[in-house]
Amino acid sequence: SVEGEAFAAEVAARVLSLPECEVLQWLSGPLSREQQLVAAVSPVRVDPSMISRLTRSHHFRFSHSLFRTYLYSRLDAIERMILHESTGRALEDMYGPYADEIALGLAWHYEEGGALLHAAEHLLVAGRRAASLYAYSQAKALYDRCLALIRRVPPSAERIRLESEVQLARAAPLFGVRVEAEVRLIQRADHS
């Protein structure tokens, strides 16, 4: 699974364009019991306000990381790109209004899928989230990575818009990093 060592059966079904029940039968049946490649993961308790698709998702994990590594390495570059972008879309749809919760993961899937502006959008969301938690150094790193992705895309109105948004969002964490450093210096001085 390009989703990772742990994955949702519903995402796999969407990516493979197969009915969920068929994918669940394979995962719970032959792949789990006979070949022991995957195992069901205990359901994760989610906030009751989360959308119903999340609360009924079925998660599995590869029995050993080498199984996933082997299967992933057998994909060629084009297959990996297509599957990553499809996985990103499936996860984004599954999480709906809660997609911001997994923005960093979505950014990775879209970047691996070659959808660089879409990846940058999610890095921007992750950066804003980090900044809102006063994690300015992390926000700056996310914004820098976002800008690096944007600069790999040919000029367009969308690129200019996104780059402007990132530059504006980036200003606050840069100020915050300075404030963080000043606070650390004051704390050191107080402890001396």
Secondary structure, DSSP 8 states (H G I E B T S, - for coil): -TT-SEEEHHHHHHHHT--HHHHHHHHHTIIIIIS--EEE-------TTS-HHHHT--EEEESSHHHHHHHHHTS-HHHHHHHHHHHHHHHHHHHGGGGGGGHHHHHHHHHHTT-HHHHHHHHHHHHHHHHHTT-HHHHHHHHHHHHHHHTTS---HHHHHHHHHHHHHHHHHHHHHHHHHHHHHHHHHHH-
